[in-house]
């Protein structure tokens, strides 16, 4: 299933975040942090919060594994 970054952020706020996503060539797993969670790439350790999300809100995100 494919959604955009804006929709992904909405799911994260509702605590319905997918376990695993693919975005901009990175395969990322959901990780819990103090406030609302984040995603981290399996290979590089880059996190979704490292991106300037306001510049890619309409970019496509593929959900590889459903909710946490």
QUITALIN-V916669 format. One record per residue. SS is DSSP state (~ for helix, > for strand, _ for the rest). PHI is phi in radians with two decimals (* if undefined). Layout:
ss-><SS,SS>
phi-><PHI,PHI>
This chain:
ss-><_,>,>,>,~,~,~,~,~,~,~,~,~,_,_,_,_,>,>,>,>,>,>,_,_,>,>,>,>,>,>,_,_,_,_,_,_,>,>,>,>,_,_,_,_,_,>,~,~,~,_,_,~,~,~,_,_,_,_,>,>,>,>,>,>,>,>,_>
phi-><*,-2.08,-2.38,-1.83,-1.06,-1.02,-1.16,-1.07,-1.08,-1.09,-1.12,-1.13,-1.14,-1.46,1.10,-2.13,-1.15,-1.14,-1.20,-2.46,-2.34,-2.19,-2.52,0.87,1.47,-1.83,-1.73,-2.11,-1.85,-1.22,-2.23,-1.52,-2.26,-1.03,-1.89,-2.40,1.68,-2.77,-2.15,-2.30,-1.21,-1.10,-1.59,-1.78,1.43,-1.16,-1.85,-1.02,-1.18,-1.33,-1.40,-1.47,-1.12,-1.14,-1.64,-2.35,-1.05,-1.68,-1.18,-1.43,-2.15,-1.74,-1.50,-1.65,-2.41,-1.28,-0.80,-1.18>
